[in-house]
Structure formats: structure tokens, C-alpha cells
Amino acid sequence: QVQLVESGGGLVQAGGSLRLSCAASGSIFNANAVGWYRQAPGKLRELVAAIPTGGSTNYADSVKGRFTISRDNAKYTVYLQMNSLKPEDPAVHYCKTIATTTPFASWGQGTQVTVSS
């Protein structure tokens, strides 16, 4: 069964850190670029970080220098290390492949990140 599970969200104080995980159920995940997205209440979903199968990662200006995306192909998992969290960072965070035709291109449940000031 094709499955993509986000985890690692929670409540953290401003300035704190969280590491999100995106675990896939199949090796085809490793052959695709993957993005972490977030959606705050009343706002559009946005791409915050992307990691290709090889080459440079990309970040939204709002998280550049604070967030780091990485992948562990042996575990079919992509991570998002979030440091120096700000009060404007709270959102539900999702992961999926950038390509829309893979088995891992659908939105999952996401994981909630909450930052207290």
C-alpha cells in the first residue's frame, strides 16, 4: 500500500527547534524530488523547501538559513530540520513529491507545528 506519513510536529517556544519526518512506503520515493509545504490558517499552501535526487536544495526566502531539508534514502525518509522558529511559522506541514504523477503526489494528513511567543 502506497503511504506517505508526516510526523514530528508539536508545540515549541519561539526560538526553538523541531525536526519533521516524511516517511514513504516505497523505494520509488527515492527517485523523486520531494518538497515540504505548509499551510497556515487563512493562507495558501506554500512550498518551503525542496530536495532533488541530486544537486542543491531550495528554500523559500522566509525560511532560508533556519530550515534544512535532507533525505535518508535507506529509510525512504525526508526530514525538515526547523531552527529558530518564529511566531509566524505555525502551520500544518505536508510533504509530497514535486512531480504530480508519482504514487506519493497526494496530500497527506500533515503535521501541525505551533510556536508560542
N, C-alpha and C positions, 0 to 999 in steps of 0.2 A: 504494500500500500504506500502510495506516494504521500509523504508527510514532511512538513516544514514546521518546526516548533521554535518560537522565540521565548526566551526566558532571561531572568536576571534583573528585571526592573524592580523598583521599590521606592521607598521614601528616603531621601538623603538631604542633609543640610546644604545650603549654598556653599560652594567651595569644595564639596565632597566629590566622591568618585563612585561610579558603578561600572560593571562590565556586563554587557548584554551578550547572549549567545544565540546563534541561529543554527539549529541542528537539522540536517536533512537526512532523509531515509535512503538516499541512493547516491551512487558514485557519479552519476551524470551531473550532479550539483557541482562537482569539482571542475567540470569542463565549461563552466559559465561564469561570466561576470555577475557579481552579486551586489545589491545595494541595501543599505539601511535607510529607511524612510521614517518620518514621524508626522503625526497629525495632532495638533493642539485644538482644543475646543474652539469652534467658530472659525478655524483656519483651514486652508487647503493642505492636503498631504504634500510633503516636500521630501526630496532626496537629500539626505545629509552626508552620506558617504558611500563610495563605491569602490569595489576592488575587482580588478580584472583577473584573468587566469595567469597573466604575467604582465609585468610593467608597473606603472605608477598608480597609486591610489588617488582618488579625488574627493574633495570635501567642499561642502557649502561654506561660504565665507563666514557664516555665523558660528561655525564650529571649528574652523581651521585653527590648528595649534592647541586645541583642547581635546578633540576626539581622535582616536586612532582605530582604523579598521584593519583587521587581519584575518587570515584563514588558516585552518589546520586541515589539510586535505585528508590526512589519515583518519580524522574523525568526522569528515563531511560537515564541518562547522565553520561558520564565520563569526567573528567577535567584533564588538564595538566597545572599546575602552573609552569611557567618558570621564574626563577630569575637569576640575574647576567648574563644576555645574553651576548654572546661573538660574535665577528665578524665572527667566524666560525660556528655559529648556523643557519644562514639563510637557509631556505629550505621550500618546501611545506610539510606541516604536514598532515598526514592522520590518521584515526582511523578505526579499524575494530576488529571483534572478532578474537582471536588467532586460534580457530578452523576454518577449511575451509568449513565445511558443514552446517553452520548456515545461516539464511537469511541475516545476517549482515557481511558476509565474503567478500564482494566485495569492491573494491577500490572506494571511492567517489571522489568528486571534490578536496578535501583537502582545506587547508587554508594556505596562504603564510605568512611566518614570515621573516621580513627583519630587519637587525641590522646595524645601521650606527655607524661608529667609530669616 
